[in-house]
Amino acid sequence: MNRKILLIISVATVIAFLVYLLFFSENNIYKHRELNLKIKQLDENIAKTKNQINNTYTFEQLENDTAGALEKYAREQLNLQRPNEDVFVILYE
C-alpha cells in the first residue's frame, strides 16, 4: 500500500512539473511556437532581400553591357531558349 501511494505521488509530481514547463513557465510551448514563426518570417525576408539585391545588381550591370550580356542573362536566369534548342536546367539543393 505504501509503494502505491509513493508511486501515485511521484507520477502526479512529474505530471504537474511537465504541465508547468509546457504551459506556465517563462519558456512555454506558446512562446516557442511564436518564436519559430518569427524565425520563418525573418528567413523569408532575408531571402527576398537577397533576391532583390541580386536582381538590382545584375540589372545595373546589364544596363552598362551590350545586348549579348542581356541575352546571356535571359538564358541563364529566366531559362529562355531559341527555337529548336534544348535547355537543361540543373538545380542544386
GROMACS elastic network, one bead per residue, 0.5 to 0.9 nm:
[ bonds ]
;  ai    aj funct       b0    kb
    1     4     6  0.52675   500
    1     5     6  0.64937   500
    1     6     6  0.87508   500
    2     5     6  0.53571   500
    2     6     6  0.62959   500
    2     7     6  0.86823   500
    3     6     6  0.50124   500
    3     7     6  0.60165   500
    3     8     6  0.85517   500
    4     7     6  0.50272   500
    4     8     6  0.60979   500
    4     9     6  0.85333   500
    5     8     6  0.51104   500
    5     9     6  0.61181   500
    5    10     6  0.85197   500
    6     9     6  0.51571   500
    6    10     6  0.60886   500
    6    11     6  0.86286   500
    7    10     6  0.50556   500
    7    11     6  0.61197   500
    7    12     6  0.84678   500
    8    11     6  0.52069   500
    8    12     6  0.60083   500
    8    13     6  0.84815   500
    9    12     6  0.50752   500
    9    13     6  0.60501   500
    9    14     6  0.86428   500
   10    13     6  0.51066   500
   10    14     6  0.62605   500
   10    15     6  0.86440   500
   11    14     6  0.51431   500
   11    15     6  0.61330   500
   11    16     6  0.85183   500
   12    15     6  0.50950   500
   12    16     6  0.60113   500
   12    17     6  0.84888   500
   13    16     6  0.50737   500
   13    17     6  0.60672   500
   13    18     6  0.86083   500
   14    17     6  0.50609   500
   14    18     6  0.61867   500
   14    19     6  0.86193   500
   15    18     6  0.51197   500
   15    19     6  0.61417   500
   15    20     6  0.85417   500
   16    19     6  0.51227   500
   16    20     6  0.61370   500
   16    21     6  0.86531   500
   17    20     6  0.50610   500
   17    21     6  0.61976   500
   17    22     6  0.86562   500
   18    21     6  0.50381   500
   18    22     6  0.60589   500
   18    23     6  0.84897   500
   19    22     6  0.52189   500
   19    23     6  0.59518   500
   19    24     6  0.73990   500
   20    23     6  0.55595   500
   20    25     6  0.59277   500
   20    28     6  0.83958   500
   21    24     6  0.61072   500
   21    25     6  0.51509   500
   21    26     6  0.82512   500
   21    27     6  0.75570   500
   21    28     6  0.61779   500
   21    29     6  0.82276   500
   22    25     6  0.68351   500
   22    27     6  0.79184   500
   22    29     6  0.53605   500
   22    30     6  0.83177   500
   23    26     6  0.86684   500
   23    27     6  0.84950   500
   23    28     6  0.51491   500
   23    29     6  0.63250   500
   23    30     6  0.75441   500
   24    27     6  0.81671   500
   24    28     6  0.62163   500
   24    29     6  0.89753   500
   25    28     6  0.53017   500
   25    29     6  0.89234   500
   26    31     6  0.81633   500
   27    30     6  0.81474   500
   27    31     6  0.61576   500
   27    32     6  0.69142   500
   28    31     6  0.55059   500
   28    32     6  0.65478   500
   28    33     6  0.89035   500
   29    32     6  0.51200   500
   29    33     6  0.62215   500
   29    34     6  0.86480   500
   30    33     6  0.51042   500
   30    34     6  0.61605   500
   30    35     6  0.85907   500
   31    34     6  0.50517   500
   31    35     6  0.61014   500
   31    36     6  0.85631   500
   32    35     6  0.50909   500
   32    36     6  0.60849   500
   32    37     6  0.86309   500
   33    36     6  0.51321   500
   33    37     6  0.62817   500
   33    38     6  0.86574   500
   34    37     6  0.52407   500
   34    38     6  0.62821   500
   34    39     6  0.87298   500
   35    39     6  0.61520   500
   35    40     6  0.86843   500
   36    39     6  0.50286   500
   36    40     6  0.63143   500
   36    41     6  0.87373   500
   37    40     6  0.51155   500
   37    41     6  0.63010   500
   37    42     6  0.86711   500
   38    41     6  0.50731   500
   38    42     6  0.61352   500
   38    43     6  0.85700   500
   39    42     6  0.51059   500
   39    43     6  0.61022   500
   39    44     6  0.86066   500
   40    43     6  0.51280   500
   40    44     6  0.62369   500
   40    45     6  0.86385   500
   41    44     6  0.51228   500
   41    45     6  0.61861   500
   41    46     6  0.86490   500
   42    46     6  0.61274   500
   42    47     6  0.86263   500
   43    46     6  0.50466   500
   43    47     6  0.62511   500
   43    48     6  0.86656   500
   44    47     6  0.51018   500
   44    48     6  0.61683   500
   44    49     6  0.85556   500
   45    48     6  0.50962   500
   45    49     6  0.60448   500
   45    50     6  0.85213   500
   46    49     6  0.51458   500
   46    50     6  0.60975   500
   46    51     6  0.85157   500
   47    50     6  0.51753   500
   47    51     6  0.61234   500
   47    52     6  0.86356   500
   48    51     6  0.50506   500
   48    52     6  0.61611   500
   48    53     6  0.86189   500
   49    52     6  0.50279   500
   49    53     6  0.61284   500
   49    54     6  0.85723   500
   50    53     6  0.50597   500
   50    54     6  0.61245   500
   50    55     6  0.85497   500
   51    54     6  0.51281   500
   51    55     6  0.60947   500
   51    56     6  0.85394   500
   52    55     6  0.51014   500
   52    56     6  0.60395   500
   52    57     6  0.84793   500
   53    56     6  0.51839   500
   53    57     6  0.60881   500
   53    58     6  0.86145   500
   54    57     6  0.51342   500
   54    58     6  0.61265   500
   54    59     6  0.85292   500
   55    58     6  0.52227   500
   55    59     6  0.60177   500
   55    60     6  0.84930   500
   56    59     6  0.52392   500
   56    60     6  0.61458   500
   56    61     6  0.86050   500
   57    60     6  0.52395   500
   57    61     6  0.62882   500
   57    62     6  0.87082   500
   58    62     6  0.60689   500
   58    63     6  0.86541   500
   58    73     6  0.83776   500
   59    63     6  0.61886   500
   59    64     6  0.88175   500
   59    70     6  0.89964   500
   60    63     6  0.52765   500
   60    64     6  0.67696   500
   60    65     6  0.89742   500
   61    64     6  0.54301   500
   61    65     6  0.63596   500
   61    69     6  0.88209   500
   62    65     6  0.50137   500
   62    66     6  0.73139   500
   62    67     6  0.82890   500
   62    69     6  0.63791   500
   62    70     6  0.59435   500
   62    73     6  0.81210   500
   63    66     6  0.78483   500
   63    70     6  0.84231   500
   65    68     6  0.78367   500
   65    69     6  0.60483   500
   65    70     6  0.75903   500
   66    69     6  0.55865   500
   66    70     6  0.68623   500
   67    71     6  0.62681   500
   67    72     6  0.86027   500
   68    71     6  0.51292   500
   68    72     6  0.61599   500
   68    73     6  0.86312   500
   69    73     6  0.61075   500
   69    74     6  0.85682   500
   70    73     6  0.51171   500
   70    74     6  0.61947   500
   70    75     6  0.86282   500
   71    74     6  0.50625   500
   71    75     6  0.61351   500
   71    76     6  0.86083   500
   71    80     6  0.88735   500
   72    75     6  0.51554   500
   72    76     6  0.61074   500
   72    77     6  0.83802   500
   73    76     6  0.52252   500
   73    77     6  0.56829   500
   73    78     6  0.73911   500
   73    79     6  0.89344   500
   74    77     6  0.55988   500
   74    78     6  0.50378   500
   74    79     6  0.65615   500
   74    80     6  0.59289   500
   74    81     6  0.85683   500
   75    78     6  0.58007   500
   75    81     6  0.63097   500
   75    87     6  0.88987   500
   76    79     6  0.55622   500
   76    80     6  0.75677   500
   76    89     6  0.89698   500
   77    80     6  0.81348   500
   79    87     6  0.75067   500
   79    88     6  0.88765   500
   79    89     6  0.77149   500
   80    87     6  0.81736   500
   81    84     6  0.84790   500
   81    85     6  0.63580   500
   81    86     6  0.73596   500
   81    87     6  0.67227   500
   82    85     6  0.55601   500
   82    86     6  0.83492   500
   83    86     6  0.86202   500
